[in-house]
Amino acid sequence: MNRSIRKVAVLGSGIMGSRIACHFANIGVEVLLLDIAPRELSEDEKKKGLSLDHPAVKNRIVNSAFEATLKANPASLFSKKFASRVTLGNFTDDMPKIATYDWTIEVVVENLDIKKKVYEEVEKHRTPGTLITSNTSGIPIHLMAEGRSEDFQKHFAGTHFFNPPAYLKLLGDNPNSKNRSRSNKILNALWRSFLRKDNCAMQRHTCFHRQSGWNFWFIESNRLHAKI
Ligand SMILES: NC(=O)c1ccc[n+]([C@@H]2O[C@H](COP(=O)([O-])OP(=O)(O)OC[C@H]3O[C@@H](n4cnc5c(N)ncnc54)[C@H](O)[C@@H]3O)[C@@H](O)[C@H]2O)c1
């Protein structure tokens, strides 16, 4: 099967989400970066008379997270102009947009219930057959996939980027036990061609991640898109 990855949606713009978004922008991918809309106004927003429905308020979390990432050292973007490849938005208004994305990466807070709520929303909008992965540090993959459709489970896996993703060569993946051989094939091809993991070293069950099924890869350099 040929699969081209040209558009990646990243859900969660915290420490990892914003940096993963930048990493994909660095390699020429169009990125949609979303986060929650705030439930309360800030003091500044109150002074300005804004409401929770104002677009600037709704995107406040993602805007400030991405801005902070752009100022961080070491730089997450290899060139400032790559920032234009990242579109910002919020889960409430912009989740339907993931329908046109090839790969959705969930990078929200490490909490099973919250991640599962996000997947419920993802399930409403993702196009069947597209990849859906989590940057979880240690929540078992089968628990996160519980309750999801057959197609979701077939295309679901863990893809653990280490911080900072643009610099660290180590990357972990954990195919879903229900789709191990197919998912393994997709992920291996993805890392090998998309992120150009030319000389990879794979280790299972490292000291850091004792959860079974994790593979660890060393990324060499980057390339534009994968054919899987
Ligand atoms: N920080 C690291 O070094 C690191 C490294 C590898 C993997 N991870 C994993 O990546 C994921 C994100 O970690 P992080 O360090 O970026 O966390 P973070 O706290 O910086 O970001 C968490 C994100 O979750 C969002 N969020 C909070 N409450 C939410 C809710 N109720 N619904 C939806 N989204 C919500 C936040 O707005 C934020 O964007 C976690 O699974 C973590 O284990 C983190």
The ligand as a Tripos MOL2 file, in Angstrom:
@<TRIPOS>MOLECULE
LIG
   44    48     1     0     0
SMALL
NO_CHARGES

@<TRIPOS>ATOM
      1 N1          7.4230   16.4230   28.5650 N.am      1 LIG1
      2 C1          8.1710   15.4190   28.0840 C.2       1 LIG1
      3 O1          9.4110   15.4570   28.1420 O.2       1 LIG1
      4 C2          7.5080   14.2370   27.4160 C.ar      1 LIG1
      5 C3          8.3150   13.3760   26.6610 C.ar      1 LIG1
      6 C4          7.7270   12.3260   25.9900 C.ar      1 LIG1
      7 C5          6.3660   12.1010   26.0760 C.ar      1 LIG1
      8 N2          5.5960   12.9430   26.8140 N.ar      1 LIG1
      9 C6          4.1360   12.6880   26.8040 C.3       1 LIG1
     10 O2          3.5460   13.6320   25.9080 O.3       1 LIG1
     11 C7          2.2310   13.9530   26.3580 C.3       1 LIG1
     12 C8          2.1240   15.4450   26.6000 C.3       1 LIG1
     13 O3          3.0920   15.8140   27.5650 O.3       1 LIG1
     14 P1          3.5900   17.3190   27.7060 P.3       1 LIG1
     15 O4          4.8480   17.2620   28.5030 O.co2     1 LIG1
     16 O5          3.5930   17.9910   26.3760 O.co2     1 LIG1
     17 O6          2.4480   17.9170   28.6330 O.3       1 LIG1
     18 P2          1.9930   19.4370   28.8140 P.3       1 LIG1
     19 O7          1.4250   19.5220   30.1810 O.co2     1 LIG1
     20 O8          3.0740   20.3800   28.4440 O.co2     1 LIG1
     21 O9          0.8270   19.5610   27.7470 O.3       1 LIG1
     22 C9         -0.3880   18.8800   27.9430 C.3       1 LIG1
     23 C10        -1.3980   19.3410   26.9310 C.3       1 LIG1
     24 O10        -2.6600   18.7350   27.2690 O.3       1 LIG1
     25 C11        -3.6640   19.7290   27.1750 C.3       1 LIG1
     26 N3         -4.7720   19.4250   28.0760 N.ar      1 LIG1
     27 C12        -4.8640   19.6690   29.4000 C.ar      1 LIG1
     28 N4         -6.0720   19.2890   29.8620 N.ar      1 LIG1
     29 C13        -6.7470   18.7760   28.8040 C.ar      1 LIG1
     30 C14        -8.0430   18.2300   28.6450 C.ar      1 LIG1
     31 N5         -8.8990   18.1190   29.6730 N.pl3     1 LIG1
     32 N6         -8.4110   17.8150   27.4120 N.ar      1 LIG1
     33 C15        -7.5610   17.9000   26.3550 C.ar      1 LIG1
     34 N7         -6.3160   18.4280   26.4550 N.ar      1 LIG1
     35 C16        -5.9150   18.8580   27.6650 C.ar      1 LIG1
     36 C17        -2.9690   21.0200   27.5940 C.3       1 LIG1
     37 O11        -3.6740   22.1560   27.1740 O.3       1 LIG1
     38 C18        -1.6100   20.8420   26.9230 C.3       1 LIG1
     39 O12        -1.6240   21.2220   25.5830 O.3       1 LIG1
     40 C19         1.9860   13.1330   27.6310 C.3       1 LIG1
     41 O13         1.3470   11.9430   27.2700 O.3       1 LIG1
     42 C20         3.4140   12.8650   28.1170 C.3       1 LIG1
     43 O14         3.5010   11.7070   28.9070 O.3       1 LIG1
     44 C21         6.1310   14.0060   27.4770 C.ar      1 LIG1
@<TRIPOS>BOND
     1     1     2 1
     2     2     3 2
     3     2     4 1
     4     4     5 ar
     5     4    44 ar
     6     5     6 ar
     7     6     7 ar
     8     7     8 ar
     9     8     9 1
    10     8    44 ar
    11     9    10 1
    12     9    42 1
    13    10    11 1
    14    11    12 1
    15    11    40 1
    16    12    13 1
    17    13    14 1
    18    14    15 2
    19    14    16 1
    20    14    17 1
    21    17    18 1
    22    18    19 2
    23    18    20 1
    24    18    21 1
    25    21    22 1
    26    22    23 1
    27    23    24 1
    28    23    38 1
    29    24    25 1
    30    25    26 1
    31    25    36 1
    32    26    27 ar
    33    26    35 ar
    34    27    28 ar
    35    28    29 ar
    36    29    30 ar
    37    29    35 ar
    38    30    31 1
    39    30    32 ar
    40    32    33 ar
    41    33    34 ar
    42    34    35 ar
    43    36    37 1
    44    36    38 1
    45    38    39 1
    46    40    41 1
    47    40    42 1
    48    42    43 1
@<TRIPOS>SUBSTRUCTURE
     1 LIG1         1 GROUP 0 **** ****
